[in-house]
Amino acid sequence: QNVRIDPSSLSYNMWKEIPVPFYLSVYFFNILNPEEILKGEKPQVQERGPYVYREFRHKSNITFNDNDTVSYLEYRSYRFQPAKSHGLESDYIIMPNILVLGASMMMENKPMGLKLALTLALSTLGQRAFMNRTVGEIMWGYDDPLVNMINKFFPGMFPLKGKFGLFAELNNSDSGIFTVFTGVKNMSRIHLVDKWNGLSKVNYWHSDQCNMINGTSGQMWAPFMTPKSSLEFYSPEACRSMKLIYKEPGVFQGIPTFRFVAPKTLFANGSIYPPNEGFCPCMESGIQNVSTCRFGAPLFLSQPHFYNADPVLAEAVIGLHPNQEEHSLFLDIHPVTGIPMNCSVKLELNLYIKAVKGIGQTGNIEPVVLPLLWFEERGAMEGEPLRTFYTQLVLMPKVLHYAQYVLLALGCMLLLVPVVHQIRSQEKCYLFWSSSKKGSKDKEAIQAYSESLMTSAPKGAVLQEARL
């Protein structure tokens, strides 16, 4: 009852406006040899960051429906945290020009005339394959002359209307209309997504299984988990549902937890893991092509530094060092309630680049999946919400669990009292009854002695002591 999406439940306010402080940490891959890459040499990168942002989330337009579901919009905003960051938003980063290289890849199979026209347009606008921009511009957007020109001469052709930035669409925006089950009428479906933006499945991928919207919205899960449980959730940013698997039990601030991690097959290609065939066309295992939901740009998702991916990917770029401690993701869930206690979700955004014949800006770039940045969304329950959670959902059930045995023992003791009292009463009655059955001589002696006490003794007589 306390985890249902209901205004009377204990966790409703926690669900409505997450009290856990979330932080977005972004690490950029600064290109050290852009000119050499254009000549066909191996890319060399240097990790910069983290640049940390406090993430604020709150739900609005909350509407309870008749079919045991609730619809809502969740808004997010970000605020830079200089004290937690290793650098400032004014820092300059050399990165691939996503618009130039992305457009070049999209034009690869077009007529040569169009490629030459694009080369001329890029040259006129001063666009190159690599750019030197500030962290703030890369994150939240900058005015790009190529975008402005396309929108001016070909209105409606390009999805972007304003500034171009990798996180521009996330700040001060929502992640779509989620409709999830409340669990009030049917606890077995609690928090599961019924629809997203009115859809029960998406159409980005090439199989029904990959297009399905499975699991929750990624904030809470069904209660009473076991080691056989898994965490499924739909991510609008990844345009797909993901599944995490159980790893081990643990304890967070005195609260028992189950740790769930990403399986090695999360971004595996179709040849390694056949169910992922619908996400193809695929390249090496460990990266997922998200071009179909990112306007056709050759963008790929992976774990940071190509962790759990084909080693060929990390070996193709100098400066990558994948390891489990720094680059694996996890969620620690309280198994009784399905509420996350501690989480760290890490993903990397990559761009596939290569030389495209007819477009001079691409030079002699060798085909490579080049990492742009990786980010971590981290949050842990703390403060008053943690104390309330521990008291109401951990301490009190534990006290009641042991109290039932104490009360059971006390009840047994109270039941024994009248039994013992009854037994002792029967023993007294038996003794009195058996004493009344003694010989008649004893009765006569006692009676004579009693009468002697009742009569006055003769003068000068001395009463002898009578011993019974």
SULSULNOR-V36596 format. One record per residue. N is the residue number from 0. RES is the residue in one letter. PSI is psi in radians with two decimals (none if undefined). NEAR is the number of other C-alpha atoms within 10 Angstrom. D_FIRST is the distance of its C-alpha to the first C-alpha in whole Angstrom. Layout:
n={N;N}
res={RES;RES}
psi={PSI;PSI}
near={NEAR;NEAR}
d_first={D_FIRST;D_FIRST}
This chain:
n={0;1;2;3;4;5;6;7;8;9;10;11;12;13;14;15;16;17;18;19;20;21;22;23;24;25;26;27;28;29;30;31;32;33;34;35;36;37;38;39;40;41;42;43;44;45;46;47;48;49;50;51;52;53;54;55;56;57;58;59;60;61;62;63;64;65;66;67;68;69;70;71;72;73;74;75;76;77;78;79;80;81;82;83;84;85;86;87;88;89;90;91;92;93;94;95;96;97;98;99;100;101;102;103;104;105;106;107;108;109;110;111;112;113;114;115;116;117;118;119;120;121;122;123;124;125;126;127;128;129;130;131;132;133;134;135;136;137;138;139;140;141;142;143;144;145;146;147;148;149;150;151;152;153;154;155;156;157;158;159;160;161;162;163;164;165;166;167;168;169;170;171;172;173;174;175;176;177;178;179;180;181;182;183;184;185;186;187;188;189;190;191;192;193;194;195;196;197;198;199;200;201;202;203;204;205;206;207;208;209;210;211;212;213;214;215;216;217;218;219;220;221;222;223;224;225;226;227;228;229;230;231;232;233;234;235;236;237;238;239;240;241;242;243;244;245;246;247;248;249;250;251;252;253;254;255;256;257;258;259;260;261;262;263;264;265;266;267;268;269;270;271;272;273;274;275;276;277;278;279;280;281;282;283;284;285;286;287;288;289;290;291;292;293;294;295;296;297;298;299;300;301;302;303;304;305;306;307;308;309;310;311;312;313;314;315;316;317;318;319;320;321;322;323;324;325;326;327;328;329;330;331;332;333;334;335;336;337;338;339;340;341;342;343;344;345;346;347;348;349;350;351;352;353;354;355;356;357;358;359;360;361;362;363;364;365;366;367;368;369;370;371;372;373;374;375;376;377;378;379;380;381;382;383;384;385;386;387;388;389;390;391;392;393;394;395;396;397;398;399;400;401;402;403;404;405;406;407;408;409;410;411;412;413;414;415;416;417;418;419;420;421;422;423;424;425;426;427;428;429;430;431;432;433;434;435;436;437;438;439;440;441;442;443;444;445;446;447;448;449;450;451;452;453;454;455;456;457;458;459;460;461;462;463;464;465;466;467}
res={Q;N;V;R;I;D;P;S;S;L;S;Y;N;M;W;K;E;I;P;V;P;F;Y;L;S;V;Y;F;F;N;I;L;N;P;E;E;I;L;K;G;E;K;P;Q;V;Q;E;R;G;P;Y;V;Y;R;E;F;R;H;K;S;N;I;T;F;N;D;N;D;T;V;S;Y;L;E;Y;R;S;Y;R;F;Q;P;A;K;S;H;G;L;E;S;D;Y;I;I;M;P;N;I;L;V;L;G;A;S;M;M;M;E;N;K;P;M;G;L;K;L;A;L;T;L;A;L;S;T;L;G;Q;R;A;F;M;N;R;T;V;G;E;I;M;W;G;Y;D;D;P;L;V;N;M;I;N;K;F;F;P;G;M;F;P;L;K;G;K;F;G;L;F;A;E;L;N;N;S;D;S;G;I;F;T;V;F;T;G;V;K;N;M;S;R;I;H;L;V;D;K;W;N;G;L;S;K;V;N;Y;W;H;S;D;Q;C;N;M;I;N;G;T;S;G;Q;M;W;A;P;F;M;T;P;K;S;S;L;E;F;Y;S;P;E;A;C;R;S;M;K;L;I;Y;K;E;P;G;V;F;Q;G;I;P;T;F;R;F;V;A;P;K;T;L;F;A;N;G;S;I;Y;P;P;N;E;G;F;C;P;C;M;E;S;G;I;Q;N;V;S;T;C;R;F;G;A;P;L;F;L;S;Q;P;H;F;Y;N;A;D;P;V;L;A;E;A;V;I;G;L;H;P;N;Q;E;E;H;S;L;F;L;D;I;H;P;V;T;G;I;P;M;N;C;S;V;K;L;E;L;N;L;Y;I;K;A;V;K;G;I;G;Q;T;G;N;I;E;P;V;V;L;P;L;L;W;F;E;E;R;G;A;M;E;G;E;P;L;R;T;F;Y;T;Q;L;V;L;M;P;K;V;L;H;Y;A;Q;Y;V;L;L;A;L;G;C;M;L;L;L;V;P;V;V;H;Q;I;R;S;Q;E;K;C;Y;L;F;W;S;S;S;K;K;G;S;K;D;K;E;A;I;Q;A;Y;S;E;S;L;M;T;S;A;P;K;G;A;V;L;Q;E;A;R;L}
psi={-0.55;-0.24;-0.01;2.67;1.49;2.37;-0.35;-0.10;2.75;-0.62;0.06;-0.84;-0.58;-0.65;-0.71;-0.80;1.77;2.07;-0.19;2.26;2.02;2.50;2.38;2.01;2.18;2.29;2.15;2.61;1.76;2.20;2.17;-0.37;1.06;-0.67;-0.66;-0.59;-0.69;-0.38;-0.02;0.14;2.90;2.35;2.52;2.20;2.75;2.19;2.28;2.39;-2.96;2.65;1.97;2.37;2.40;2.27;2.23;2.32;2.45;2.56;2.52;3.04;0.68;2.10;2.09;2.24;2.91;-0.34;0.56;0.52;2.88;2.38;2.54;2.84;2.40;2.08;2.54;2.55;2.72;2.48;2.19;2.44;1.57;-0.64;-0.50;-0.11;2.75;1.20;3.07;2.85;-0.23;-0.02;2.48;2.42;2.32;2.08;2.82;2.47;1.74;-0.70;-0.75;-0.91;-0.61;-0.77;-0.63;-0.76;-0.65;-0.40;0.06;-0.71;0.25;2.89;2.64;-0.55;-0.73;-0.65;-0.74;-0.62;-0.69;-0.72;-0.77;-0.75;-0.73;-0.68;-0.73;-0.66;-0.05;0.48;2.39;3.02;-0.48;2.62;2.72;1.74;2.81;2.81;-0.74;-0.70;-0.75;-0.67;-0.94;-0.01;2.66;2.73;2.10;2.22;-0.52;-0.75;-0.76;-0.69;-0.76;-0.76;-0.46;-0.81;-0.40;1.18;2.37;-0.17;-0.63;2.35;-0.37;2.36;-0.45;-2.34;2.64;2.15;2.62;-0.50;0.23;-0.61;-0.23;-0.54;2.30;0.75;3.06;2.91;0.42;2.91;1.99;2.39;1.99;2.77;2.43;-0.46;0.05;-0.79;-0.57;1.74;-0.43;-0.33;0.22;2.34;-0.10;2.48;2.19;-0.82;2.69;2.12;0.61;0.04;2.45;-0.20;2.73;3.08;0.52;-0.46;-3.11;0.29;2.63;-0.64;-0.76;-0.48;-0.17;2.50;1.78;2.73;-2.70;-2.97;0.04;0.29;-0.65;2.71;3.03;2.57;3.07;0.98;2.73;2.93;-0.27;-0.11;2.80;2.80;1.99;2.45;2.71;2.27;1.93;-0.56;-0.64;-0.13;0.47;2.91;2.56;2.69;2.23;2.64;2.71;2.42;-0.95;2.77;2.83;-3.06;2.29;1.97;0.74;-0.02;2.18;2.42;2.82;2.30;2.26;2.44;2.96;2.30;2.78;-0.32;0.08;-0.85;0.38;2.63;3.05;-0.49;-0.53;-0.71;1.65;-0.63;-0.36;0.08;-0.53;-0.32;-0.11;2.87;2.31;2.80;-2.39;2.68;2.48;-0.06;2.53;2.27;2.04;0.38;-0.56;-0.41;0.23;0.83;0.42;-0.04;2.47;1.14;2.52;2.46;2.56;3.10;2.73;2.45;0.44;0.65;2.41;0.33;3.03;2.21;-0.38;-0.60;-0.81;-0.57;-0.34;-0.17;2.19;2.28;0.08;2.38;1.38;2.38;2.68;-0.75;-0.70;-0.42;0.03;2.66;2.73;2.75;2.21;2.03;2.40;1.96;-0.47;-0.63;-0.35;0.31;2.28;2.38;-0.64;2.29;2.65;1.84;2.14;2.26;2.73;2.48;2.24;2.73;2.23;2.14;2.67;2.92;2.32;2.10;2.21;-0.26;1.81;-0.52;-0.36;-0.14;-2.29;0.66;2.21;2.50;2.22;2.54;1.87;2.12;2.35;-0.90;2.82;2.66;2.71;2.21;2.04;2.47;2.54;2.38;2.40;3.05;-2.55;-0.74;-0.67;-0.76;-0.74;-0.77;-0.82;-0.75;-0.85;-0.64;-0.09;-0.98;-0.88;-0.80;-0.62;-0.73;-0.78;-0.56;-0.80;-0.51;-0.55;-0.61;-0.66;-0.79;-0.60;-0.76;-0.74;-0.71;-0.70;-0.71;-0.74;-0.56;-0.51;-0.50;-0.94;-0.51;-0.82;-0.73;-0.72;-0.74;-0.77;-0.65;-0.71;-0.59;-0.73;-0.77;-0.67;-0.71;-0.75;-0.72;-0.74;-0.56;-0.49;-0.18;0.12;2.96;2.73;-0.51;-0.73;-0.70;-0.78;-0.66;-0.76;-0.74;-0.72;-0.71;-0.70;-0.72;-0.63;-0.58;-0.50;-0.42;2.60;2.47;2.60;2.74;2.26;-0.07;2.60;2.23;2.28;2.57;2.28;2.27;2.27;none}
near={13;13;25;24;26;18;10;11;13;18;20;16;14;16;18;17;14;18;20;21;14;20;22;22;22;21;20;23;22;21;23;17;14;20;15;14;21;20;14;15;14;19;22;19;22;14;16;16;18;19;23;26;20;17;20;19;18;17;16;13;11;15;12;17;13;7;9;16;24;21;23;19;19;18;17;16;15;17;13;18;17;13;10;14;16;13;15;18;17;11;14;16;19;20;23;23;17;22;17;22;25;22;16;28;21;15;18;16;11;11;10;14;10;14;21;15;13;20;20;15;14;19;13;10;13;10;18;16;24;20;17;15;17;17;21;18;21;20;19;16;18;16;12;15;13;17;17;17;13;15;17;11;9;10;12;11;10;12;11;15;12;14;15;20;19;15;13;17;16;17;16;12;13;18;16;14;17;21;27;25;26;25;20;16;13;11;15;13;20;24;27;25;24;22;19;20;14;12;14;14;18;16;14;17;21;14;15;12;16;22;19;17;27;23;23;25;22;17;12;19;26;23;18;11;17;11;14;8;15;17;23;19;23;21;16;14;11;16;19;21;20;20;17;19;18;20;16;12;15;14;14;15;12;10;17;16;23;24;22;23;20;21;16;13;18;20;26;26;25;19;12;14;14;11;15;22;19;18;23;16;14;19;16;18;24;24;27;25;25;24;17;16;17;16;14;14;21;22;25;24;21;24;25;28;23;26;24;24;23;15;14;11;21;19;13;16;18;13;16;20;14;18;13;10;7;12;22;18;22;19;24;25;28;26;22;17;20;21;21;22;23;19;20;19;18;21;21;23;21;23;23;18;22;21;21;21;17;20;23;19;23;24;18;17;21;17;14;16;23;24;29;22;22;23;21;21;19;21;20;18;20;16;9;10;15;17;15;14;18;16;13;14;17;18;16;11;13;12;10;11;11;11;12;11;11;12;11;12;12;12;11;11;11;11;11;12;10;11;11;10;10;11;10;11;11;10;11;11;10;10;10;10;11;10;9;10;9;10;9;10;9;10;12;11;12;13;11;12;11;11;11;12;10;9;8;8;11;8;6;6;7;8;10;6;6;6;4;5}
d_first={0;4;6;6;9;9;11;9;6;8;9;11;14;14;14;16;19;19;20;21;25;26;30;32;35;38;41;44;47;50;53;56;58;58;62;62;59;61;64;62;61;57;55;54;51;50;46;46;43;40;40;37;35;31;29;27;24;22;21;23;23;20;20;17;19;19;18;14;16;16;20;21;24;23;27;28;31;33;35;38;38;41;41;38;41;44;46;46;45;49;49;51;50;52;50;51;52;49;50;54;53;50;52;55;53;52;56;57;58;59;63;65;66;62;62;65;64;61;63;65;62;60;64;64;61;61;58;58;56;55;54;54;51;49;45;44;46;45;41;41;44;48;50;52;55;55;51;53;56;54;52;56;58;55;52;49;50;48;44;45;46;46;46;45;43;40;37;39;36;33;34;33;32;28;28;27;25;22;20;17;14;11;9;8;11;11;9;12;13;11;13;16;19;20;23;25;28;28;29;27;29;32;36;37;38;40;37;34;32;33;32;29;26;23;20;18;20;20;17;14;14;12;10;12;16;19;23;23;21;22;21;22;22;24;27;29;31;32;32;30;27;27;26;26;26;25;28;27;24;25;24;23;24;23;19;20;20;21;24;24;28;30;32;36;35;33;36;39;41;42;44;42;39;40;36;37;40;39;39;42;45;44;47;46;43;40;41;39;41;39;42;41;38;40;43;45;46;46;43;41;38;38;37;39;42;42;40;39;42;45;48;50;48;48;52;53;52;53;51;48;46;43;41;38;37;38;37;34;30;27;23;22;18;16;15;12;10;13;13;17;19;23;24;28;29;32;34;38;40;43;46;49;52;56;59;59;63;64;62;64;61;59;63;63;59;58;55;52;48;48;45;45;42;39;35;32;29;28;25;23;21;23;23;21;18;19;19;16;14;16;16;12;11;15;17;15;14;17;19;17;18;21;21;21;24;26;25;26;29;30;29;32;34;34;35;38;39;41;42;44;45;46;48;50;51;52;54;56;57;59;61;62;63;65;67;68;70;72;76;78;80;77;76;80;80;77;79;82;81;79;82;84;81;82;85;87;89;93;95;95;93;90;87;86;82;80;78;75}
